[in-house]
Amino acid sequence: MKRTRKLDKSTHIDESWLIPYADLLVLLLALFIVLFSSSEIDAEKLKRIASSLNAYLDGGTSILEGDTRLKSADEYDNGDLTSIDESNFTPHYKYDLENLKNQLQAYIDDNELTSQLKIEMDKYLLKLTISDNTLFEPGSAEIKFGSRKLAITISELLENYPDYEVLVAGHTDNIPHHSTQFESNWELSATRALNYMRILLDNEKLNPRNFSAIGYSEYHPVATNDTPAGREANRRVEVLITKVLETTQY
């Protein structure tokens, strides 16, 4: 007859060690929380980030120093943010652009080119507009010999602004252009911009990485295309100069 062994209920595994083990885990968790909360942010890095964001957002009180309360849409005038006080933050490169503008304007005045060239500065963007007739023969993308001097002068001035980005943009009127060399206004405007950029980059002291060229054809007019004067205004090359934002290089 098989005997059944009875389990002695008085015998069991000692689990008293779990109590100090749990206490140890709690202490470790508390230690990690204290270390994390007491860690310090890199102040210099934070300062650079704040400065870059303020430059990009165009002034105002630092987002890390000012009112961090989220504002409702009703607090702005139909999305108009011009109420932000820009007097508290003026990036240094704004003054650089103003100096460059004054130098270019002096060149234009000295050479009596005011009817052919126009300089505008919109916050932190400097735009030089050159009329089509000044640079090219009708239907051509070859820059006139006499107009190369201006491009050379611009390139020499840009030597003092190595951290600035330059975009050369070509524009035409809406009259369709077709030739054996250019099938449309797209090709004509793009080639004109590219040729002008190439003259700027003949200066080996400039960094080609900061330059680009684009053709807008007839689709960015500044005047009506219904009149000869309007079409003449639309035929132009623009040189846009602005500060290069710091980005990660790959």
C-alpha positions in Angstrom: 0.0 0.0 0.0 1.4 3.3 -1.1 2.0 5.8 1.6 1.1 9.5 1.1 3.7 11.9 2.4 2.1 14.8 4.2 3.6 18.2 3.7 4.8 19.8 6.9 3.0 23.2 6.9 5.4 24.5 9.4 8.2 24.2 6.8 8.3 27.0 4.1 10.8 29.2 2.1 12.2 32.1 4.0 11.2 35.3 2.0 12.3 37.8 4.5 15.2 38.9 2.2 12.6 40.5 -0.1 12.0 43.4 2.3 15.5 44.8 2.3 15.8 44.1 -1.4 12.7 46.2 -2.1 14.0 48.9 0.2 17.3 48.9 -1.9 15.4 49.3 -5.1 13.5 52.3 -3.7 16.7 53.9 -2.6 18.3 53.4 -6.0 15.3 54.9 -7.7 15.4 57.9 -5.4 19.1 58.4 -6.1 18.6 58.4 -9.9 15.8 60.9 -9.5 18.0 63.2 -7.4 20.9 62.9 -9.9 18.6 63.7 -12.9 16.9 66.7 -11.2 20.2 68.2 -10.1 21.9 67.8 -13.5 22.8 71.1 -15.2 22.1 72.2 -18.8 25.0 73.3 -20.8 24.5 77.1 -20.4 26.6 78.1 -23.4 24.8 75.7 -25.7 21.5 76.9 -24.4 22.6 80.5 -25.1 23.6 79.7 -28.7 20.3 78.0 -29.3 18.3 80.9 -27.9 20.3 83.4 -30.0 19.8 81.4 -33.2 16.1 81.0 -32.6 15.7 84.7 -31.9 17.6 85.6 -35.1 15.5 83.3 -37.1 12.2 84.6 -35.6 13.5 88.1 -36.1 13.9 89.7 -32.8 11.8 90.2 -29.7 12.4 89.0 -26.2 14.3 85.8 -25.9 11.9 82.8 -25.9 13.9 81.5 -22.9 13.6 84.8 -21.0 10.3 86.2 -21.9 6.7 85.3 -21.3 6.3 81.6 -22.0 2.5 81.7 -21.7 0.8 80.5 -24.9 -1.2 83.3 -26.4 -4.6 82.9 -28.0 -5.3 83.9 -31.6 -7.4 86.8 -30.3 -4.3 88.4 -28.8 -2.9 89.0 -32.2 -4.4 91.2 -34.9 -5.5 88.6 -37.4 -2.2 86.8 -37.1 -0.2 90.0 -37.4 2.9 89.7 -35.2 4.3 93.1 -35.8 3.3 94.1 -32.2 6.4 92.1 -31.0 9.0 94.6 -29.8 12.1 94.0 -31.9 14.2 96.7 -30.1 15.4 94.3 -27.5 17.3 92.2 -30.0 19.2 93.3 -33.0 21.5 90.7 -34.6 25.0 92.0 -35.5 24.6 90.8 -39.1 21.9 93.4 -39.7 24.5 96.1 -39.3 26.7 94.2 -41.7 24.0 94.2 -44.3 23.4 97.9 -43.8 27.2 98.5 -44.4 27.1 96.4 -47.5 24.0 98.3 -48.8 25.8 101.6 -48.2 28.8 100.5 -50.1 26.8 99.3 -53.1 24.7 102.4 -53.1 27.8 104.5 -53.1 29.0 102.6 -56.2 25.7 103.1 -57.9 25.7 106.8 -57.2 29.3 107.3 -58.3 28.7 105.5 -61.6 25.3 107.1 -62.2 23.5 103.7 -62.3 20.4 104.6 -60.3 18.1 104.2 -63.3 19.4 100.6 -63.9 20.0 99.3 -60.4 17.9 99.3 -57.2 18.8 98.3 -53.7 16.3 97.2 -51.1 16.7 95.9 -47.6 13.9 94.0 -45.9 14.9 93.2 -42.3 17.8 90.8 -42.8 17.7 90.4 -46.6 19.5 92.6 -49.0 18.2 92.6 -52.6 20.0 94.2 -55.6 17.8 94.4 -58.7 19.5 94.8 -62.0 17.5 95.7 -65.1 17.5 93.3 -68.1 18.6 95.9 -70.5 21.7 96.6 -68.4 22.9 93.1 -68.5 21.8 91.4 -71.7 20.9 91.9 -75.3 17.3 90.9 -76.2 16.9 87.1 -76.1 20.5 86.6 -75.0 22.0 85.3 -71.8 25.5 86.6 -72.4 26.3 89.4 -70.0 27.4 92.6 -71.6 31.1 93.4 -71.1 30.4 96.7 -69.5 28.1 95.1 -66.9 30.8 92.7 -65.7 32.4 95.5 -63.6 29.4 95.6 -61.3 29.5 91.9 -60.7 33.2 92.0 -60.0 32.6 94.9 -57.5 29.9 92.9 -55.7 32.1 89.9 -55.5 34.9 92.0 -54.0 32.6 93.4 -51.4 31.3 90.0 -50.5 34.8 89.0 -49.5 34.1 90.7 -46.2 31.0 88.7 -45.6 32.1 85.0 -45.8 29.1 83.8 -43.8 26.5 85.2 -46.1 24.3 83.3 -48.6 23.9 84.7 -52.1 21.0 83.7 -54.4 21.0 85.0 -58.0 17.5 84.9 -59.6 16.6 85.5 -63.2 13.2 86.9 -64.3 11.5 87.5 -67.7 8.3 89.1 -68.9 5.4 87.0 -70.1 6.2 87.2 -73.8 6.9 83.6 -75.0 10.5 83.1 -76.0 11.7 80.4 -78.3 15.0 80.0 -80.0 17.5 77.3 -80.9 19.3 78.1 -77.7 16.4 78.6 -75.3 13.1 76.7 -75.7 11.2 78.9 -73.2 11.5 81.7 -70.6 12.4 79.1 -68.1 15.7 78.3 -69.8 16.4 81.9 -70.5 15.9 83.1 -67.0 17.8 80.2 -65.4 20.8 80.6 -67.8 21.0 84.4 -67.2 21.1 83.8 -63.4 23.7 81.1 -63.8 25.9 83.2 -66.0 25.8 86.1 -63.5 26.6 83.9 -60.6 29.6 82.5 -62.5 31.1 86.0 -62.8 30.7 86.4 -59.0 32.4 83.1 -58.4 35.4 84.1 -60.6 36.6 85.5 -57.3 38.3 82.5 -55.7 38.1 84.1 -52.3 34.4 83.4 -52.2 32.9 80.1 -51.1 30.8 78.5 -53.8 28.9 76.6 -51.2 27.1 79.8 -50.3 25.9 80.6 -53.8 23.0 79.4 -55.8 21.1 80.4 -59.0 17.5 80.0 -60.0 15.2 81.0 -62.9 11.7 82.1 -62.2 10.7 82.7 -65.8 7.7 85.1 -65.9 6.0 83.9 -62.7 7.3 86.5 -60.2 6.4 89.8 -61.8 6.9 93.1 -60.0 4.7 95.1 -62.5 2.0 94.5 -65.0 2.9 92.7 -68.3 0.2 94.7 -70.1 2.5 97.7 -70.8 6.0 98.0 -72.3 7.2 99.7 -69.1 5.8 96.9 -66.9 7.4 94.2 -69.0 10.7 96.0 -68.9 10.5 96.1 -65.1 9.8 92.4 -65.0 12.9 91.5 -67.0 15.5 91.6 -64.4 18.2 89.8 -62.4 18.1 89.9 -58.6 21.0 89.3 -56.2 19.7 88.4 -52.8 22.1 88.4 -49.8 21.3 87.1 -46.4 22.9 85.5 -43.4 23.6 81.8 -43.5 21.9 80.0 -40.7 24.0 77.5 -38.8 23.1 74.0 -39.8 24.5 70.5 -39.3 27.0 69.7 -42.0 26.9 66.2 -43.6 
